[in-house]
Amino acid sequence: MQNANNIPFNFYDHVAVLFPGAIMVGYFIFIANKIFPNTLDLIFKLHNFSSTLLILVLLIMSFIFGHIAYSISKWTFDKAFFSKGKPVDKFLDYSDTKQLEIISEVEKIYGAEIGKELRSKLDKYKKNEITGSEFGLKNYCYALVERKETKHDMFIALADFLRSTAFLLALGVLYLITTSILDWIRNCISGGYLIKIIIFSLFPILSSWLLLSRSIRMRKAADSVIYSQFLFDAKRLNSNNQK
C-alpha cells in the first residue's frame, strides 16, 4: 500500500481541475461584471498592485471552481443524464463468462469467502441495486496491478476533464439561449434572430455531447486497463504458485 506521504504528483489530475475551473472563473467574472460594472476595474487595480498576487488569486479560484464543476457535472451529466444513474464500468460490458473468470481469479488470490461475496453481489450490481464501491471488485483488481496504475489514473483524470468541460460548454449554451430569449421577449426582436441563436448553439451542444461520450469511453478504457492487466498478473501469479 502506498504511503500517504509519497503520493506521486499527477499532472492530469491538476489539469482536469484547473482548466475547467479557469473557464468557470471566466464565467463568474463575466456575470459579475454585468451585475457590478466596476469588477474589471478592480481586477486591473489588483494587477497593477501585484500581478503575482492576481495570478495566485486566479489559480486558487480556478482550483475551487474546478472542484465545483467536477462535483456538479458528476451528479448531473454523468449520473442523471448520461449514464442514467448506472455504474460506468467496463466490467458490465464483458460477457458473463469473462465476468466470472475475473471473479474466479480474485477468489484464487484473496480466498473463497471473497469470491463467494462477489458472486452474491454480482446480480445486484448488474441490476444497479448497489454501487461499484459496494460491489468492490475493482478494488481487488487494482490492488494487484503493479504496472498500469499511472495509465489508469491518467484515463480517469482525462475523463473527468472532458466531463467538466462538457458541463461548462452546456452551461454557456444555456446562458446564451436564456439571455437571447429574454432579449427577444423584451425587445420584440424578429423570430429569425432567435432561430439563428439556436442554430449557433447547436455546435457547442453537439461538442458537449461528444465530450461526454468520450468521457464515458475513457472511463471504460481505464477499467479495461485494470481488468486486463489483473487477469494477466493473476494468471501468472497463480501459475507460479502451482509450480
Backbone torsions as a table, in degrees:
resi	resn	phi	psi	omega
1	MET	NA	138.8	-173.6
2	GLN	-77.2	136.0	178.2
3	ASN	-66.7	136.0	-177.4
4	ALA	-61.5	-27.1	-179.6
5	ASN	-81.5	-7.6	-177.7
6	ASN	-117.7	26.9	177.9
7	ILE	-68.7	123.3	-175.5
8	PRO	-70.0	149.9	176.0
9	PHE	-67.7	129.4	179.6
10	ASN	-113.8	105.3	-178.2
11	PHE	-57.7	-42.4	-175.0
12	TYR	-66.9	-35.5	176.9
13	ASP	-60.2	-42.4	-178.2
14	HIS	-70.9	-39.1	176.6
15	VAL	-63.9	-40.8	-178.7
16	ALA	-61.7	-24.2	178.7
17	VAL	-97.0	-47.9	-171.0
18	LEU	-71.0	-40.3	-176.3
19	PHE	-67.5	-51.9	174.5
20	PRO	-60.8	-34.3	177.7
21	GLY	-62.8	-38.5	178.3
22	ALA	-64.6	-39.6	176.9
23	ILE	-62.7	-42.9	-178.8
24	MET	-67.3	-35.9	174.8
25	VAL	-62.5	-40.4	176.5
26	GLY	-60.1	-43.8	175.6
27	TYR	-58.5	-46.4	-176.7
28	PHE	-60.8	-45.9	180.0
29	ILE	-65.0	-41.0	179.9
30	PHE	-60.7	-47.7	-179.5
31	ILE	-69.9	-40.6	179.0
32	ALA	-61.1	-37.4	-179.8
33	ASN	-68.8	-27.8	176.4
34	LYS	-72.8	-36.4	-179.8
35	ILE	-81.7	-43.2	178.7
36	PHE	-120.3	95.1	-172.5
37	PRO	-59.1	-14.9	-179.3
38	ASN	-93.5	10.1	-178.2
39	THR	-59.2	-48.6	-179.4
40	LEU	-64.0	-35.3	177.6
41	ASP	-61.7	-40.8	178.8
42	LEU	-64.9	-37.7	178.7
43	ILE	-65.6	-42.7	178.7
44	PHE	-66.0	-35.8	177.1
45	LYS	-64.3	-41.4	177.6
46	LEU	-64.7	-37.4	177.8
47	HIS	-63.9	-42.8	179.5
48	ASN	-67.3	-33.3	178.9
49	PHE	-70.7	-47.4	179.0
50	SER	-164.4	108.1	179.2
51	SER	-65.9	-32.1	178.3
52	THR	-63.8	-42.5	178.7
53	LEU	-63.9	-40.5	178.8
54	LEU	-62.1	-45.0	179.0
55	ILE	-61.5	-42.0	179.4
56	LEU	-62.5	-44.4	179.1
57	VAL	-62.2	-44.3	-179.7
58	LEU	-65.6	-37.5	177.7
59	LEU	-64.7	-44.2	179.2
60	ILE	-63.9	-43.4	178.4
61	MET	-63.3	-40.5	179.0
62	SER	-63.2	-39.9	179.4
63	PHE	-64.3	-44.4	-179.6
64	ILE	-66.9	-49.6	-179.0
65	PHE	-66.2	-30.8	177.4
66	GLY	-62.9	-40.8	177.1
67	HIS	-69.2	-34.2	176.6
68	ILE	-64.7	-46.3	178.8
69	ALA	-61.4	-40.4	178.6
70	TYR	-59.9	-48.5	-176.0
71	SER	-66.0	-46.2	-178.1
72	ILE	-65.6	-43.7	-178.9
73	SER	-64.9	-33.8	179.6
74	LYS	-65.8	-41.3	-174.9
75	TRP	-90.0	-5.5	176.9
76	THR	-113.0	-74.8	-175.2
77	PHE	-63.2	-48.6	-173.2
78	ASP	-69.2	-47.7	-173.6
79	LYS	-91.8	-56.4	-171.2
80	ALA	-73.1	-46.3	-170.1
81	PHE	-95.7	-42.9	-169.7
82	PHE	-90.4	-56.0	-178.3
83	SER	-92.5	0.5	177.0
84	LYS	55.4	35.9	176.8
85	GLY	80.2	-4.5	-178.6
86	LYS	-83.1	149.1	178.6
87	PRO	-61.0	134.7	174.1
88	VAL	-90.7	96.1	-173.6
89	ASP	-145.4	122.8	179.3
90	LYS	-58.8	-28.1	-179.8
91	PHE	-54.2	-37.3	-177.9
92	LEU	-72.1	-16.7	177.6
93	ASP	-85.4	-16.1	-179.0
94	TYR	-72.3	159.0	174.7
95	SER	-67.9	160.3	178.3
96	ASP	-58.0	-35.7	-179.4
97	THR	-62.9	-45.4	-178.6
98	LYS	-70.9	-36.0	177.1
99	GLN	-59.2	-45.9	179.7
100	LEU	-69.3	-30.3	177.2
101	GLU	-64.6	-43.4	179.0
102	ILE	-63.7	-45.5	179.3
103	ILE	-62.7	-38.2	179.0
104	SER	-62.6	-41.0	178.9
105	GLU	-68.1	-36.5	175.6
106	VAL	-62.2	-41.8	-179.7
107	GLU	-62.1	-39.9	-179.6
108	LYS	-63.9	-31.8	-176.5
109	ILE	-89.2	-44.8	-172.0
110	TYR	-99.4	-9.2	176.8
111	GLY	111.2	161.2	-175.1
112	ALA	-65.1	-33.6	-178.5
113	GLU	-63.9	-41.0	178.8
114	ILE	-65.4	-44.1	178.8
115	GLY	-60.5	-42.7	179.2
116	LYS	-63.7	-41.3	179.8
117	GLU	-63.7	-43.7	-179.7
118	LEU	-64.7	-41.1	179.1
119	ARG	-64.7	-37.0	-179.7
120	SER	-69.6	-27.0	-178.8
121	LYS	-91.9	-13.0	-172.1
122	LEU	-59.1	-48.3	-179.0
123	ASP	-62.9	-40.1	178.4
124	LYS	-63.2	-38.4	179.6
125	TYR	-66.5	-41.5	179.3
126	LYS	-64.8	-33.0	-179.3
127	LYS	-87.4	3.9	179.0
128	ASN	65.0	30.8	177.8
129	GLU	-88.4	-18.5	175.6
130	ILE	-134.3	159.6	-179.8
131	THR	-86.1	170.4	177.6
132	GLY	-62.4	-37.6	179.3
133	SER	-67.9	-33.0	177.2
134	GLU	-72.8	-34.0	176.0
135	PHE	-66.4	-50.4	169.8
136	GLY	85.0	-1.5	-175.5
137	LEU	-61.4	-44.0	-174.4
138	LYS	-62.0	-33.1	178.9
139	ASN	-63.2	-41.1	178.7
140	TYR	-65.8	-40.3	-179.8
141	CYS	-68.7	-44.4	-176.6
142	TYR	-63.0	-37.3	-176.9
143	ALA	-63.5	-27.8	-176.8
144	LEU	-88.4	-27.8	-175.2
145	VAL	-69.9	129.0	-173.4
146	GLU	-107.7	-21.5	-169.5
147	ARG	-119.1	-8.2	-171.3
148	LYS	-113.6	7.0	-176.8
149	GLU	-60.7	-41.2	-177.2
150	THR	-62.4	-44.0	179.5
151	LYS	-64.5	-42.4	178.3
152	HIS	-60.6	-49.2	-178.3
153	ASP	-63.5	-34.7	177.8
154	MET	-64.3	-45.2	178.7
155	PHE	-60.9	-43.1	-179.2
156	ILE	-63.7	-44.7	179.9
157	ALA	-63.2	-42.0	178.5
158	LEU	-66.0	-37.1	177.4
159	ALA	-62.9	-42.7	177.7
160	ASP	-64.2	-39.7	178.3
161	PHE	-60.9	-47.0	-179.2
162	LEU	-64.5	-41.6	-179.2
163	ARG	-65.5	-43.8	179.4
164	SER	-64.6	-41.4	179.0
165	THR	-64.7	-41.0	177.7
166	ALA	-61.7	-41.6	178.7
167	PHE	-61.8	-43.2	-178.8
168	LEU	-69.3	-35.7	174.3
169	LEU	-60.5	-46.2	179.7
170	ALA	-63.9	-36.3	178.0
171	LEU	-63.3	-42.4	177.7
172	GLY	-63.4	-41.5	178.7
173	VAL	-64.4	-42.4	179.0
174	LEU	-60.4	-42.5	178.3
175	TYR	-63.8	-44.6	-178.7
176	LEU	-61.4	-47.5	-178.5
177	ILE	-66.6	-42.1	-179.5
178	THR	-61.9	-48.6	-179.9
179	THR	-65.4	-34.8	179.0
180	SER	-66.4	-41.3	177.9
181	ILE	-64.6	-41.9	178.6
182	LEU	-63.6	-42.1	176.5
183	ASP	-62.0	-40.5	-179.4
184	TRP	-63.1	-41.6	-180.0
185	ILE	-70.3	-44.0	-176.1
186	ARG	-68.6	-44.2	-170.2
187	ASN	-103.3	2.6	-179.8
188	CYS	52.6	44.4	177.7
189	ILE	-70.9	151.9	-177.5
190	SER	-59.8	151.3	-179.8
191	GLY	-60.9	-26.1	179.1
192	GLY	-61.6	-33.0	178.5
193	TYR	-62.3	-45.6	-179.1
194	LEU	-65.1	-39.7	178.9
195	ILE	-62.7	-41.4	178.6
196	LYS	-61.7	-41.5	179.3
197	ILE	-62.7	-43.5	-179.8
198	ILE	-64.0	-43.1	178.4
199	ILE	-63.5	-42.1	178.7
200	PHE	-61.8	-30.5	-177.8
201	SER	-79.1	-15.4	-176.5
202	LEU	-61.6	-37.5	-178.4
203	PHE	-63.5	-52.0	177.5
204	PRO	-64.9	-30.4	176.8
205	ILE	-64.8	-46.3	178.1
206	LEU	-63.0	-41.4	178.6
207	SER	-61.1	-41.8	179.3
208	SER	-61.9	-43.7	179.7
209	TRP	-64.8	-41.5	179.5
210	LEU	-65.6	-39.2	177.6
211	LEU	-63.7	-40.1	177.4
212	LEU	-64.3	-42.9	178.1
213	SER	-60.7	-43.3	179.3
214	ARG	-64.8	-36.5	178.8
215	SER	-61.3	-43.9	178.5
216	ILE	-63.5	-42.4	179.8
217	ARG	-64.5	-37.5	178.6
218	MET	-65.0	-39.1	178.6
219	ARG	-64.7	-41.6	179.3
220	LYS	-69.6	-33.0	175.7
221	ALA	-64.6	-39.3	177.3
222	ALA	-62.7	-43.2	177.4
223	ASP	-62.3	-42.4	-178.6
224	SER	-60.6	-38.5	177.9
225	VAL	-59.0	-46.0	-177.8
226	ILE	-68.4	-48.3	-177.0
227	TYR	-65.7	-42.5	-179.2
228	SER	-65.5	-45.3	179.9
229	GLN	-66.9	-35.7	178.0
230	PHE	-61.8	-47.1	-179.9
231	LEU	-59.6	-41.7	179.9
232	PHE	-63.7	-49.8	-177.8
233	ASP	-67.1	-39.8	-177.7
234	ALA	-65.9	-44.1	180.0
235	LYS	-65.3	-38.5	178.0
236	ARG	-66.1	-42.5	179.9
237	LEU	-64.9	-45.7	-179.8
238	ASN	-66.4	-34.0	177.7
239	SER	-66.3	-41.9	179.1
240	ASN	-66.4	-35.1	-179.5
241	ASN	-69.4	-27.3	-179.4
242	GLN	-79.5	-17.3	-178.5
243	LYS	-77.7	NA	NA
